[in-house]
């Protein structure tokens, strides 16, 4: 099984690293599928941002966050928008894909939803998977990957090296 994950101690860093990785790989001629997250700070809300995902390689940008107001607490994920992103990726995943990149194995994946089936499909097609994981979902991810996942430092070059080694 060819699956790697990365974790960063700073919020938002993994999103930037995976977006840079996708750009580097696609510029280098590899065919990437999946999503990378783009966060946009909101001027009217402290510590909040709009969360969008770019469907790779050439799909739409989908807003996956809901605007719940500046005083809202809790999850701002829009589950319906996330499932739209899942459907877009599913339509692009196939044997012509070199790598599946997903912004994160999050709560929805930990609960058996979100991109979980897409990850399994990619692995069954021998397509390497690279994803971000946060501390809250690490145990679920490790259980899902059944001990086969490789932790790679949160660095574009390190992730590229892991992928190149799996493609040889």
BELFEN-V884102 format. One line per field, one symbol per residue. ss: DSSP state (2 for helix, 1 for strand, 0 for the rest). psi: psi as a letter, one per 20 degrees, with the letter a starting at -180 (. if undefined). burial: I if it has 9 or more other C-alpha atoms within 8 Angstrom, else O. A space follows every 50 residues. Layout:
BEGIN
ss=???
psi=???
burial=???
END
This chain:
BEGIN
ss=00111100000022222222222222200001111111111000000011 11111100001110100000000000102222222222222200000011 11111022220000022222222200011111102222222222000001 100002222222222220
psi=pnpqqqqqippighggghghggggghhjiqoqqbqqpopoqphiopjqrp oqpppqhkarpppjqqojqhiqqapjpohghghggghgghhipaijphqp pphqnaggghjjbcjghggggghhjkpqpprqqrhhjgghghggikjiqp ppqmpggghgggghhhi.
burial=OIIIIIIIOOOOIIIIIIIIIIOOIIOOOIIIIIIIIIIOOIOOIOOOII IIIIIIIOOOOIIIIOOOOOOOOOOOOIOOIIIIIIOIIOOOIOOOIIII IIIOIIOIIIOOIIIIOIIOOIIOOOIIIIIIIIOOIIOOIIOOIOOOIO OIOIOIOIIIOIIOOOOO
END
